[in-house]
Amino acid sequence: MPDRFTLDWVNGGTGRRPETPPDRQVERHWAKPAEAVAAALATDPAAGLTATEAAARLQRFGPNELVERGRKPAWRLLAEQFANTMILVLVAAGLVTAVIGDLKDTVVILAIVVLNAVVGFVQEYRAEQAMAALKAMAAPSVQVARDGHVRLVPAAGLVPGDVVLLGQGDVLAADLRLVEAVALRVNEAALTGESEPASKVTEPLPNVDPSLVAERRNMAFRGTAVTGGRGRGVVVATGMATELGRVAELLQAEPPGPTPLQRRLSILGRRMAVAALVVCAVVFAAGVARGNPADQMFLTAVSLAVAAIPEGLPAW
């Protein structure tokens, strides 16, 4: 029987995704003989798990699914495009030019603002859809050996210790330690970036660098596709504990802070806003002091302030 640590590591052991991802180097399944991995997971490489044991593990580890959290609604993504100092200054400038009757400048300024918001929204919306794309990178059902018979089970029902049969065209729904590989080739481009399908083996690879997923040639990973041959593997990780789950974890991590250019533009925007207000105040006060009508000087001062704002700056 496997020790409690081995099974608890596979998927957190509680049916919940741990707050901190488990150390992927603790269980080096690729460095051990396939028989040892199967024994540690208390499964028969030929007959697989019993239906009762599979049901118990599913209850314990939870469904084999990627967990999506913290996704922003579309309206929030759009609203965040206007939470920028330069954009707010330009919006104010556009409103002022509309009030003073300079419709040409109003149209130009607002067109820049809208275009900038649309481009930013499209980029961030596509990034938000990346998680949905990852979730789609798995077959809806899988051929599994249970109770000594081959059965077609939903991918979400896979558990650590399940024995999965692989054939050409199959898309993997979990991470496997291969126990059989007959001319087996797997396209791992979606995970490793390798353009050529990887030839798979079953021998242990103790000298592989743990950080190089592409070198684990006796493993097969969720989201990859079989391009040739056939094989059989023992499920060693499901859901967010898979290598694809690790990618999903990174995608849903806190977004990076602003770039140095973005920080400088933000500072520049604030300074230009202050400068524009100062220009308005100085020109207005000087004009009134010389006896010019207050309403005329107000429009003049505002026009100068608006002219000082470069409409194209947010496009950077």
C-alpha positions as a Markdown table, in Angstrom:
| # | Residue | x | y | z |
|---|---|---|---|---|
| 1 | Met | 0.0 | 0.0 | 0.0 |
| 2 | Pro | 1.2 | 3.5 | -0.7 |
| 3 | Asp | 2.3 | 5.7 | 2.2 |
| 4 | Arg | -0.1 | 8.6 | 3.1 |
| 5 | Phe | 2.4 | 11.2 | 1.9 |
| 6 | Thr | 2.6 | 9.8 | -1.6 |
| 7 | Leu | -1.2 | 9.9 | -2.2 |
| 8 | Asp | -1.6 | 13.2 | -0.3 |
| 9 | Trp | 0.9 | 14.9 | -2.6 |
| 10 | Val | -0.8 | 13.8 | -5.8 |
| 11 | Asn | -3.7 | 16.2 | -5.5 |
| 12 | Gly | -3.5 | 17.9 | -2.1 |
| 13 | Gly | -5.1 | 14.9 | -0.4 |
| 14 | Thr | -8.1 | 16.8 | 0.8 |
| 15 | Gly | -10.1 | 17.4 | -2.4 |
| 16 | Arg | -9.1 | 21.1 | -2.3 |
| 17 | Arg | -6.4 | 22.8 | -4.2 |
| 18 | Pro | -3.7 | 23.9 | -1.6 |
| 19 | Glu | -3.0 | 27.6 | -1.5 |
| 20 | Thr | 0.6 | 27.0 | -2.3 |
| 21 | Pro | 1.3 | 24.7 | -5.3 |
| 22 | Pro | 3.1 | 21.4 | -4.2 |
| 23 | Asp | 6.8 | 21.0 | -4.9 |
| 24 | Arg | 6.9 | 19.4 | -8.3 |
| 25 | Gln | 10.3 | 17.9 | -7.5 |
| 26 | Val | 9.2 | 15.9 | -4.5 |
| 27 | Glu | 7.8 | 13.0 | -6.5 |
| 28 | Arg | 10.0 | 12.3 | -9.5 |
| 29 | His | 7.9 | 9.7 | -11.1 |
| 30 | Trp | 10.1 | 9.8 | -14.2 |
| 31 | Ala | 13.1 | 8.7 | -12.2 |
| 32 | Lys | 11.5 | 5.5 | -10.9 |
| 33 | Pro | 10.6 | 2.2 | -12.6 |
| 34 | Ala | 7.0 | 2.2 | -13.8 |
| 35 | Glu | 6.2 | -0.8 | -11.5 |
| 36 | Ala | 7.4 | 1.2 | -8.5 |
| 37 | Val | 5.2 | 4.1 | -9.4 |
| 38 | Ala | 2.2 | 1.8 | -9.8 |
| 39 | Ala | 2.9 | 0.1 | -6.5 |
| 40 | Ala | 3.2 | 3.4 | -4.7 |
| 41 | Leu | -0.3 | 4.4 | -6.1 |
| 42 | Ala | -1.7 | 0.9 | -5.2 |
| 43 | Thr | -2.8 | 0.1 | -8.7 |
| 44 | Asp | -2.4 | -2.8 | -11.1 |
| 45 | Pro | -0.7 | -1.7 | -14.4 |
| 46 | Ala | -2.8 | -4.2 | -16.3 |
| 47 | Ala | -6.2 | -4.4 | -14.5 |
| 48 | Gly | -6.2 | -0.9 | -13.1 |
| 49 | Leu | -8.2 | 0.2 | -10.0 |
| 50 | Thr | -11.5 | -1.3 | -8.9 |
| 51 | Ala | -14.6 | 0.8 | -9.4 |
| 52 | Thr | -15.0 | 1.1 | -5.7 |
| 53 | Glu | -11.5 | 2.3 | -5.1 |
| 54 | Ala | -11.8 | 4.8 | -8.0 |
| 55 | Ala | -15.0 | 6.2 | -6.5 |
| 56 | Ala | -13.3 | 6.6 | -3.1 |
| 57 | Arg | -10.4 | 8.4 | -4.6 |
| 58 | Leu | -12.6 | 10.7 | -6.6 |
| 59 | Gln | -14.4 | 11.6 | -3.4 |
| 60 | Arg | -11.0 | 12.2 | -1.7 |
| 61 | Phe | -9.2 | 14.1 | -4.4 |
| 62 | Gly | -12.1 | 15.8 | -6.2 |
| 63 | Pro | -12.8 | 15.9 | -10.0 |
| 64 | Asn | -10.1 | 16.1 | -12.5 |
| 65 | Glu | -10.7 | 19.7 | -13.6 |
| 66 | Leu | -8.8 | 22.9 | -13.8 |
| 67 | Val | -10.1 | 25.4 | -11.3 |
| 68 | Glu | -10.9 | 28.9 | -12.6 |
| 69 | Arg | -11.0 | 31.7 | -10.2 |
| 70 | Gly | -10.7 | 35.5 | -10.0 |
| 71 | Arg | -11.9 | 36.1 | -13.6 |
| 72 | Lys | -12.8 | 39.7 | -14.3 |
| 73 | Pro | -16.1 | 40.5 | -16.0 |
| 74 | Ala | -16.0 | 42.3 | -19.3 |
| 75 | Trp | -17.5 | 45.5 | -17.9 |
| 76 | Arg | -14.7 | 45.7 | -15.4 |
| 77 | Leu | -12.0 | 45.2 | -18.0 |
| 78 | Leu | -13.5 | 48.0 | -20.1 |
| 79 | Ala | -13.8 | 50.3 | -17.1 |
| 80 | Glu | -10.1 | 49.7 | -16.1 |
| 81 | Gln | -9.1 | 51.1 | -19.5 |
| 82 | Phe | -10.1 | 54.6 | -18.3 |
| 83 | Ala | -8.4 | 54.3 | -14.9 |
| 84 | Asn | -5.3 | 56.1 | -16.2 |
| 85 | Thr | -4.2 | 59.7 | -15.5 |
| 86 | Met | -3.6 | 60.6 | -19.1 |
| 87 | Ile | -6.9 | 59.1 | -20.2 |
| 88 | Leu | -8.8 | 61.1 | -17.5 |
| 89 | Val | -7.0 | 64.3 | -18.5 |
| 90 | Leu | -7.9 | 63.7 | -22.2 |
| 91 | Val | -11.5 | 63.0 | -21.3 |
| 92 | Ala | -11.7 | 66.3 | -19.3 |
| 93 | Ala | -10.0 | 68.1 | -22.2 |
| 94 | Gly | -12.6 | 66.6 | -24.6 |
| 95 | Leu | -15.4 | 67.8 | -22.4 |
| 96 | Val | -14.0 | 71.3 | -22.1 |
| 97 | Thr | -13.4 | 71.6 | -25.9 |
| 98 | Ala | -17.0 | 70.5 | -26.4 |
| 99 | Val | -18.2 | 73.2 | -24.0 |
| 100 | Ile | -16.2 | 76.0 | -25.7 |
| 101 | Gly | -17.5 | 74.8 | -29.1 |
| 102 | Asp | -14.3 | 73.4 | -30.6 |
| 103 | Leu | -16.0 | 70.2 | -32.0 |
| 104 | Lys | -13.0 | 69.3 | -34.2 |
| 105 | Asp | -10.7 | 68.9 | -31.2 |
| 106 | Thr | -13.4 | 67.2 | -29.3 |
| 107 | Val | -13.8 | 64.5 | -31.9 |
| 108 | Val | -10.1 | 63.9 | -32.2 |
| 109 | Ile | -9.5 | 63.7 | -28.5 |
| 110 | Leu | -12.4 | 61.3 | -27.8 |
| 111 | Ala | -11.5 | 59.2 | -30.8 |
| 112 | Ile | -8.0 | 58.7 | -29.3 |
| 113 | Val | -9.5 | 57.8 | -26.0 |
| 114 | Val | -12.0 | 55.3 | -27.4 |
| 115 | Leu | -9.3 | 53.7 | -29.7 |
| 116 | Asn | -6.9 | 53.3 | -26.8 |
| 117 | Ala | -9.7 | 51.7 | -24.6 |
| 118 | Val | -10.7 | 49.3 | -27.3 |
| 119 | Val | -7.2 | 48.1 | -28.0 |
| 120 | Gly | -6.5 | 47.6 | -24.3 |
| 121 | Phe | -9.8 | 45.8 | -23.7 |
| 122 | Val | -9.2 | 43.4 | -26.6 |
| 123 | Gln | -5.8 | 42.5 | -25.3 |
| 124 | Glu | -6.9 | 41.9 | -21.7 |
| 125 | Tyr | -10.0 | 40.1 | -22.8 |
| 126 | Arg | -8.0 | 37.6 | -24.8 |
| 127 | Ala | -5.7 | 37.0 | -21.8 |
| 128 | Glu | -8.8 | 36.3 | -19.7 |
| 129 | Gln | -9.9 | 33.7 | -22.3 |
| 130 | Ala | -6.6 | 31.8 | -21.9 |
| 131 | Met | -8.0 | 29.9 | -19.0 |
| 132 | Ala | -11.0 | 28.7 | -21.0 |
| 133 | Ala | -8.7 | 27.5 | -23.7 |
| 134 | Leu | -6.6 | 25.5 | -21.2 |
| 135 | Lys | -9.8 | 23.8 | -19.9 |
| 136 | Ala | -10.7 | 22.8 | -23.4 |
| 137 | Met | -7.4 | 21.1 | -23.9 |
| 138 | Ala | -8.6 | 17.7 | -22.7 |
| 139 | Ala | -10.7 | 14.9 | -24.1 |
| 140 | Pro | -14.3 | 14.7 | -22.7 |
| 141 | Ser | -13.9 | 10.9 | -22.1 |
| 142 | Val | -11.0 | 8.5 | -21.6 |
| 143 | Gln | -10.4 | 4.8 | -22.0 |
| 144 | Val | -9.5 | 3.4 | -18.6 |
| 145 | Ala | -8.8 | -0.1 | -17.2 |
| 146 | Arg | -11.0 | -0.7 | -14.2 |
| 147 | Asp | -11.8 | -4.1 | -12.6 |
| 148 | Gly | -9.7 | -5.7 | -15.4 |
| 149 | His | -12.0 | -4.3 | -18.2 |
| 150 | Val | -11.6 | -1.3 | -20.5 |
| 151 | Arg | -14.2 | 1.3 | -19.9 |
| 152 | Leu | -14.9 | 4.8 | -21.3 |
| 153 | Val | -15.2 | 7.2 | -18.4 |
| 154 | Pro | -15.5 | 11.0 | -18.2 |
| 155 | Ala | -12.2 | 12.8 | -18.0 |
| 156 | Ala | -13.4 | 14.6 | -14.9 |
| 157 | Gly | -13.6 | 11.2 | -13.2 |
| 158 | Leu | -10.0 | 10.2 | -13.6 |
| 159 | Val | -8.1 | 9.7 | -10.3 |
| 160 | Pro | -4.5 | 9.1 | -9.3 |
| 161 | Gly | -3.8 | 5.4 | -9.9 |
| 162 | Asp | -6.1 | 5.0 | -12.9 |
| 163 | Val | -4.6 | 3.1 | -15.8 |
| 164 | Val | -5.3 | 5.0 | -19.1 |
| 165 | Leu | -5.0 | 3.4 | -22.6 |
| 166 | Leu | -3.6 | 5.6 | -25.3 |
| 167 | Gly | -4.0 | 5.5 | -29.1 |
| 168 | Gln | -3.5 | 7.7 | -32.0 |
| 169 | Gly | -5.6 | 10.9 | -31.9 |
| 170 | Asp | -6.2 | 10.7 | -28.1 |
| 171 | Val | -5.9 | 13.9 | -26.1 |
| 172 | Leu | -4.6 | 13.3 | -22.6 |
| 173 | Ala | -6.7 | 14.4 | -19.7 |
| 174 | Ala | -4.2 | 13.9 | -16.9 |
| 175 | Asp | -0.4 | 13.4 | -16.3 |
| 176 | Leu | 0.7 | 9.8 | -16.7 |
| 177 | Arg | 3.7 | 7.7 | -15.9 |
| 178 | Leu | 4.0 | 5.4 | -19.0 |
| 179 | Val | 4.1 | 1.7 | -18.4 |
| 180 | Glu | 3.8 | 0.7 | -22.1 |
| 181 | Ala | 4.9 | 2.6 | -25.2 |
| 182 | Val | 4.8 | 1.0 | -28.6 |
| 183 | Ala | 6.1 | 3.5 | -31.2 |
| 184 | Leu | 4.3 | 6.1 | -29.1 |
| 185 | Arg | 4.7 | 9.7 | -30.1 |
| 186 | Val | 3.0 | 12.7 | -28.4 |
| 187 | Asn | 2.7 | 16.2 | -29.6 |
| 188 | Glu | 3.6 | 18.4 | -26.6 |
| 189 | Ala | 3.9 | 21.7 | -28.4 |
| 190 | Ala | 1.1 | 23.2 | -26.3 |
| 191 | Leu | 3.0 | 22.6 | -23.1 |
| 192 | Thr | 6.7 | 22.6 | -24.1 |
| 193 | Gly | 6.8 | 24.5 | -27.3 |
| 194 | Glu | 8.6 | 21.6 | -29.1 |
| 195 | Ser | 7.5 | 21.5 | -32.8 |
| 196 | Glu | 8.2 | 17.8 | -33.3 |
| 197 | Pro | 6.2 | 15.1 | -31.5 |
| 198 | Ala | 8.2 | 13.4 | -28.7 |
| 199 | Ser | 9.0 | 9.7 | -28.8 |
| 200 | Lys | 8.0 | 8.1 | -25.6 |
| 201 | Val | 9.8 | 5.4 | -23.6 |
| 202 | Thr | 9.0 | 3.5 | -20.3 |
| 203 | Glu | 12.5 | 3.2 | -18.8 |
| 204 | Pro | 13.3 | 5.3 | -15.7 |
| 205 | Leu | 15.2 | 8.5 | -16.4 |
| 206 | Pro | 17.0 | 9.4 | -13.1 |
| 207 | Asn | 19.3 | 12.0 | -14.6 |
| 208 | Val | 16.7 | 14.2 | -16.1 |
| 209 | Asp | 16.7 | 17.9 | -15.0 |
| 210 | Pro | 13.4 | 18.3 | -13.1 |
| 211 | Ser | 12.9 | 21.7 | -14.6 |
| 212 | Leu | 12.8 | 20.4 | -18.2 |
| 213 | Val | 9.3 | 18.9 | -18.8 |
| 214 | Ala | 10.3 | 18.0 | -22.4 |
| 215 | Glu | 13.0 | 15.7 | -21.2 |
| 216 | Arg | 10.6 | 13.5 | -19.2 |
| 217 | Arg | 10.1 | 11.1 | -22.1 |
| 218 | Asn | 8.5 | 8.4 | -20.0 |
| 219 | Met | 5.7 | 10.8 | -18.9 |
| 220 | Ala | 2.7 | 12.0 | -20.8 |
| 221 | Phe | 0.9 | 15.2 | -19.9 |
| 222 | Arg | -2.5 | 16.7 | -19.8 |
| 223 | Gly | -3.4 | 18.7 | -22.9 |
| 224 | Thr | -1.0 | 16.9 | -25.2 |
| 225 | Ala | -2.1 | 14.7 | -28.1 |
| 226 | Val | -1.0 | 11.2 | -29.3 |
| 227 | Thr | 0.1 | 11.4 | -32.9 |
| 228 | Gly | 1.2 | 7.8 | -33.4 |
| 229 | Gly | 1.6 | 4.4 | -31.8 |
| 230 | Arg | -0.2 | 3.2 | -28.6 |
| 231 | Gly | 0.6 | 3.0 | -25.0 |
| 232 | Arg | -0.7 | 2.7 | -21.4 |
| 233 | Gly | 0.0 | 4.9 | -18.4 |
| 234 | Val | -0.7 | 5.3 | -14.7 |
| 235 | Val | -2.3 | 8.6 | -13.7 |
| 236 | Val | 0.1 | 10.4 | -11.3 |
| 237 | Ala | -1.6 | 13.8 | -11.2 |
| 238 | Thr | -5.0 | 15.2 | -12.0 |
| 239 | Gly | -6.6 | 18.7 | -12.1 |
| 240 | Met | -4.5 | 21.6 | -10.9 |
| 241 | Ala | -1.7 | 19.2 | -9.8 |
| 242 | Thr | -0.8 | 18.5 | -13.5 |
| 243 | Glu | 1.8 | 20.4 | -15.4 |
| 244 | Leu | -1.0 | 22.1 | -17.4 |
| 245 | Gly | -2.6 | 23.0 | -14.0 |
| 246 | Arg | 0.7 | 24.7 | -13.1 |
| 247 | Val | 0.4 | 26.8 | -16.2 |
| 248 | Ala | -3.2 | 27.7 | -15.2 |
| 249 | Glu | -2.0 | 28.6 | -11.7 |
| 250 | Leu | 0.5 | 31.0 | -13.2 |
| 251 | Leu | -2.1 | 32.5 | -15.6 |
| 252 | Gln | -4.3 | 33.2 | -12.6 |
| 253 | Ala | -1.6 | 34.6 | -10.4 |
| 254 | Glu | -1.5 | 38.3 | -9.5 |
| 255 | Pro | -0.8 | 40.4 | -12.6 |
| 256 | Pro | 2.6 | 42.0 | -12.8 |
| 257 | Gly | 3.0 | 45.6 | -11.9 |
| 258 | Pro | 3.2 | 48.5 | -14.4 |
| 259 | Thr | 6.3 | 48.6 | -16.7 |
| 260 | Pro | 8.8 | 51.4 | -16.3 |
| 261 | Leu | 7.4 | 53.1 | -19.3 |
| 262 | Gln | 3.9 | 52.9 | -17.9 |
| 263 | Arg | 5.1 | 54.4 | -14.6 |
| 264 | Arg | 6.8 | 57.2 | -16.4 |
| 265 | Leu | 3.8 | 58.0 | -18.5 |
| 266 | Ser | 1.6 | 58.0 | -15.4 |
| 267 | Ile | 3.9 | 60.5 | -13.7 |
| 268 | Leu | 4.1 | 62.6 | -16.9 |
| 269 | Gly | 0.3 | 62.6 | -17.1 |
| 270 | Arg | -0.1 | 63.9 | -13.5 |
| 271 | Arg | 2.6 | 66.6 | -14.1 |
| 272 | Met | 0.9 | 67.7 | -17.3 |
| 273 | Ala | -2.5 | 67.9 | -15.6 |
| 274 | Val | -1.0 | 70.1 | -12.9 |
| 275 | Ala | 0.8 | 72.2 | -15.5 |
| 276 | Ala | -2.5 | 72.7 | -17.5 |
| 277 | Leu | -4.2 | 73.9 | -14.4 |
| 278 | Val | -1.4 | 76.3 | -13.6 |
| 279 | Val | -1.6 | 77.7 | -17.2 |
| 280 | Cys | -5.3 | 78.2 | -16.9 |
| 281 | Ala | -4.9 | 80.1 | -13.7 |
| 282 | Val | -2.0 | 82.3 | -14.8 |
| 283 | Val | -3.5 | 83.2 | -18.2 |
| 284 | Phe | -7.0 | 83.9 | -16.7 |
| 285 | Ala | -5.6 | 86.0 | -13.9 |
| 286 | Ala | -3.3 | 88.0 | -16.2 |
| 287 | Gly | -6.0 | 88.6 | -18.7 |
| 288 | Val | -8.5 | 89.8 | -16.1 |
| 289 | Ala | -5.9 | 92.0 | -14.6 |
| 290 | Arg | -5.4 | 93.7 | -17.9 |
| 291 | Gly | -9.1 | 94.4 | -18.2 |
| 292 | Asn | -10.2 | 91.7 | -20.5 |
| 293 | Pro | -13.7 | 90.1 | -20.0 |
| 294 | Ala | -13.6 | 87.2 | -17.6 |
| 295 | Asp | -15.6 | 84.8 | -19.8 |
| 296 | Gln | -13.3 | 85.5 | -22.8 |
| 297 | Met | -10.2 | 84.9 | -20.7 |
| 298 | Phe | -11.6 | 81.7 | -19.3 |
| 299 | Leu | -12.1 | 80.3 | -22.8 |
| 300 | Thr | -8.6 | 81.4 | -23.8 |
| 301 | Ala | -7.0 | 79.8 | -20.8 |
| 302 | Val | -8.8 | 76.6 | -21.2 |
| 303 | Ser | -7.9 | 76.5 | -24.9 |
| 304 | Leu | -4.3 | 76.8 | -24.1 |
| 305 | Ala | -4.4 | 74.1 | -21.5 |
| 306 | Val | -6.2 | 71.7 | -23.9 |
| 307 | Ala | -3.6 | 72.5 | -26.6 |
| 308 | Ala | -0.8 | 71.5 | -24.2 |
| 309 | Ile | -2.1 | 67.9 | -23.9 |
| 310 | Pro | -0.7 | 65.5 | -26.5 |
| 311 | Glu | -3.7 | 63.4 | -27.6 |
| 312 | Gly | -1.5 | 60.7 | -29.0 |
| 313 | Leu | 0.4 | 60.0 | -25.8 |
| 314 | Pro | -1.9 | 57.2 | -24.4 |
| 315 | Ala | -1.3 | 55.2 | -27.6 |
| 316 | Trp | 2.2 | 54.5 | -26.3 |
